Amino acid sequence: MSQRAVDVSSTGPSNTDGGTLLIGVRPDRTALGLELDYAQVKPANADGFVNWLTQLLVDRLGSAAAMRTRARVLPWDSVEVCRPDVAASSEPVWAWTSEEPGVFFVRMNSSSRALPAGEIASYVADRWPGRASGAATPVVSDFTSDA
């Protein structure tokens, strides 16, 4: 599981209506499983994977956004997959990566996409009425950057 995929897949639903992700499942809905992911975490099991995912969300999105995501590992066919349920956020959530710091993703139909900078303030005003105009600007000190 790529860290960028987690960034995009988590922030898009957070900034829209929330949603459920499936890690270890191919687009055609066949099970791939988490064995390759388990080999990259300690302990090399479901707990280790969920702990890694939680820490990644904290590092990339902030603690508040990470707390709104519930990740469970479940059996699927003969393997285990991860089902993170991402709640809609009560405030804008920004993704912080070494490639693209301060990216604002939204869910559009079946994909998560970076919203163009010129459209963010308008989207924030529509999605979170009553928020101050500065809410459309990420605050660097609120997040831990990639190390």
C-alpha positions as a Markdown table, in Angstrom:
| # | Residue | x | y | z |
|---|---|---|---|---|
| 1 | Met | 0.0 | 0.0 | 0.0 |
| 2 | Ser | 1.6 | 3.3 | -1.0 |
| 3 | Gln | 1.6 | 6.1 | 1.4 |
| 4 | Arg | 0.4 | 8.5 | -1.3 |
| 5 | Ala | -2.6 | 6.2 | -1.9 |
| 6 | Val | -3.5 | 6.5 | 1.7 |
| 7 | Asp | -3.2 | 10.3 | 1.6 |
| 8 | Val | -5.5 | 10.6 | -1.4 |
| 9 | Ser | -8.0 | 7.9 | -0.4 |
| 10 | Ser | -8.4 | 9.3 | 3.1 |
| 11 | Thr | -8.6 | 13.0 | 2.6 |
| 12 | Gly | -11.1 | 12.8 | -0.4 |
| 13 | Pro | -13.9 | 11.2 | 1.6 |
| 14 | Ser | -13.0 | 13.3 | 4.7 |
| 15 | Asn | -13.6 | 16.5 | 2.7 |
| 16 | Thr | -16.8 | 15.2 | 1.1 |
| 17 | Asp | -19.4 | 12.9 | 2.6 |
| 18 | Gly | -17.1 | 10.3 | 4.2 |
| 19 | Gly | -16.8 | 6.8 | 2.8 |
| 20 | Thr | -15.4 | 3.3 | 3.1 |
| 21 | Leu | -12.1 | 2.2 | 1.6 |
| 22 | Leu | -10.9 | -1.3 | 0.9 |
| 23 | Ile | -7.2 | -2.1 | 1.2 |
| 24 | Gly | -6.1 | -5.4 | -0.2 |
| 25 | Val | -8.9 | -5.6 | -2.8 |
| 26 | Arg | -8.4 | -5.2 | -6.5 |
| 27 | Pro | -10.6 | -2.9 | -8.6 |
| 28 | Asp | -12.5 | -5.9 | -9.9 |
| 29 | Arg | -13.3 | -6.7 | -6.3 |
| 30 | Thr | -11.2 | -9.8 | -6.0 |
| 31 | Ala | -9.1 | -10.2 | -2.9 |
| 32 | Leu | -5.4 | -9.5 | -3.0 |
| 33 | Gly | -4.9 | -9.5 | 0.8 |
| 34 | Leu | -2.5 | -7.8 | 3.1 |
| 35 | Glu | 0.4 | -10.3 | 3.2 |
| 36 | Leu | 2.8 | -8.0 | 1.3 |
| 37 | Asp | 1.8 | -5.1 | 3.6 |
| 38 | Tyr | 2.3 | -7.2 | 6.7 |
| 39 | Ala | 5.9 | -7.9 | 5.7 |
| 40 | Gln | 6.5 | -4.1 | 5.9 |
| 41 | Val | 5.2 | -3.5 | 9.4 |
| 42 | Lys | 5.9 | -4.6 | 13.0 |
| 43 | Pro | 4.5 | -6.8 | 14.3 |
| 44 | Ala | 3.8 | -8.4 | 10.9 |
| 45 | Asn | 0.1 | -8.9 | 11.4 |
| 46 | Ala | -3.2 | -7.1 | 11.4 |
| 47 | Asp | -2.5 | -5.1 | 14.6 |
| 48 | Gly | 0.9 | -3.9 | 13.1 |
| 49 | Phe | -0.8 | -2.9 | 9.9 |
| 50 | Val | -3.6 | -0.9 | 11.6 |
| 51 | Asn | -1.0 | 0.8 | 13.9 |
| 52 | Trp | 1.1 | 1.7 | 10.8 |
| 53 | Leu | -2.0 | 3.0 | 9.0 |
| 54 | Thr | -3.1 | 5.0 | 12.1 |
| 55 | Gln | 0.4 | 6.6 | 12.5 |
| 56 | Leu | 0.5 | 7.4 | 8.8 |
| 57 | Leu | -2.9 | 9.2 | 9.0 |
| 58 | Val | -1.7 | 11.1 | 12.1 |
| 59 | Asp | 1.6 | 12.1 | 10.3 |
| 60 | Arg | 0.0 | 13.1 | 7.0 |
| 61 | Leu | -3.5 | 14.4 | 7.9 |
| 62 | Gly | -3.3 | 15.3 | 11.6 |
| 63 | Ser | -4.7 | 13.7 | 14.7 |
| 64 | Ala | -8.2 | 15.0 | 14.4 |
| 65 | Ala | -8.6 | 13.5 | 10.9 |
| 66 | Ala | -7.0 | 10.2 | 11.9 |
| 67 | Met | -9.4 | 9.9 | 14.9 |
| 68 | Arg | -12.4 | 10.1 | 12.4 |
| 69 | Thr | -11.1 | 7.0 | 10.6 |
| 70 | Arg | -11.9 | 3.5 | 11.9 |
| 71 | Ala | -9.8 | 0.8 | 10.4 |
| 72 | Arg | -10.7 | -2.9 | 10.7 |
| 73 | Val | -9.0 | -6.0 | 9.3 |
| 74 | Leu | -11.6 | -8.5 | 8.0 |
| 75 | Pro | -11.5 | -11.9 | 6.3 |
| 76 | Trp | -12.3 | -11.8 | 2.5 |
| 77 | Asp | -12.2 | -15.1 | 0.7 |
| 78 | Ser | -9.1 | -16.8 | 2.0 |
| 79 | Val | -7.1 | -13.6 | 2.9 |
| 80 | Glu | -7.4 | -10.6 | 5.2 |
| 81 | Val | -8.3 | -7.1 | 3.9 |
| 82 | Cys | -8.5 | -3.7 | 5.7 |
| 83 | Arg | -11.7 | -1.7 | 5.7 |
| 84 | Pro | -11.1 | 1.9 | 6.8 |
| 85 | Asp | -14.4 | 3.8 | 7.4 |
| 86 | Val | -13.6 | 7.5 | 6.9 |
| 87 | Ala | -16.1 | 9.9 | 8.5 |
| 88 | Ala | -17.0 | 13.3 | 6.9 |
| 89 | Ser | -14.9 | 15.9 | 8.5 |
| 90 | Ser | -16.3 | 18.9 | 10.4 |
| 91 | Glu | -13.4 | 21.0 | 9.0 |
| 92 | Pro | -11.1 | 21.0 | 5.9 |
| 93 | Val | -8.5 | 18.2 | 5.9 |
| 94 | Trp | -5.2 | 18.8 | 4.0 |
| 95 | Ala | -2.8 | 16.1 | 2.9 |
| 96 | Trp | 0.9 | 16.7 | 3.7 |
| 97 | Thr | 3.4 | 14.7 | 1.7 |
| 98 | Ser | 7.0 | 15.3 | 0.6 |
| 99 | Glu | 5.8 | 15.4 | -3.0 |
| 100 | Glu | 2.9 | 17.8 | -2.5 |
| 101 | Pro | 2.6 | 19.7 | 0.8 |
| 102 | Gly | -0.9 | 21.1 | 1.6 |
| 103 | Val | -3.0 | 19.3 | -1.0 |
| 104 | Phe | -6.8 | 19.5 | -0.7 |
| 105 | Phe | -8.5 | 16.3 | -2.0 |
| 106 | Val | -12.2 | 15.7 | -2.6 |
| 107 | Arg | -14.1 | 12.7 | -3.6 |
| 108 | Met | -15.7 | 13.0 | -7.1 |
| 109 | Asn | -17.9 | 10.0 | -8.0 |
| 110 | Ser | -15.5 | 7.0 | -7.9 |
| 111 | Ser | -12.2 | 8.8 | -7.5 |
| 112 | Ser | -10.4 | 11.2 | -5.1 |
| 113 | Arg | -8.9 | 14.2 | -6.8 |
| 114 | Ala | -6.9 | 17.3 | -5.8 |
| 115 | Leu | -9.1 | 20.3 | -6.0 |
| 116 | Pro | -7.5 | 23.1 | -8.1 |
| 117 | Ala | -6.2 | 25.9 | -5.8 |
| 118 | Gly | -8.6 | 28.5 | -7.3 |
| 119 | Glu | -11.6 | 26.4 | -6.4 |
| 120 | Ile | -10.8 | 25.5 | -2.8 |
| 121 | Ala | -12.2 | 28.7 | -1.1 |
| 122 | Ser | -15.5 | 28.3 | -2.9 |
| 123 | Tyr | -15.7 | 24.6 | -2.1 |
| 124 | Val | -14.9 | 25.2 | 1.6 |
| 125 | Ala | -17.6 | 27.9 | 1.8 |
| 126 | Asp | -20.2 | 25.5 | 0.3 |
| 127 | Arg | -19.1 | 22.5 | 2.3 |
| 128 | Trp | -18.6 | 24.1 | 5.7 |
| 129 | Pro | -20.9 | 27.2 | 5.7 |
| 130 | Gly | -20.0 | 29.9 | 8.2 |
| 131 | Arg | -16.3 | 29.0 | 8.3 |
| 132 | Ala | -13.8 | 31.9 | 8.3 |
| 133 | Ser | -12.3 | 32.7 | 4.8 |
| 134 | Gly | -8.9 | 31.7 | 6.1 |
| 135 | Ala | -10.1 | 28.1 | 6.7 |
| 136 | Ala | -9.3 | 27.4 | 3.1 |
| 137 | Thr | -5.6 | 27.9 | 3.7 |
| 138 | Pro | -3.6 | 25.0 | 5.3 |
| 139 | Val | -1.7 | 25.8 | 8.4 |
| 140 | Val | 1.7 | 24.2 | 8.3 |
| 141 | Ser | 2.3 | 24.0 | 12.0 |
| 142 | Asp | -0.9 | 21.9 | 12.5 |
| 143 | Phe | 0.7 | 18.9 | 10.8 |
| 144 | Thr | 3.8 | 16.7 | 10.9 |
| 145 | Ser | 5.6 | 16.7 | 7.6 |
| 146 | Asp | 7.3 | 13.7 | 6.0 |
| 147 | Ala | 10.6 | 12.7 | 7.5 |
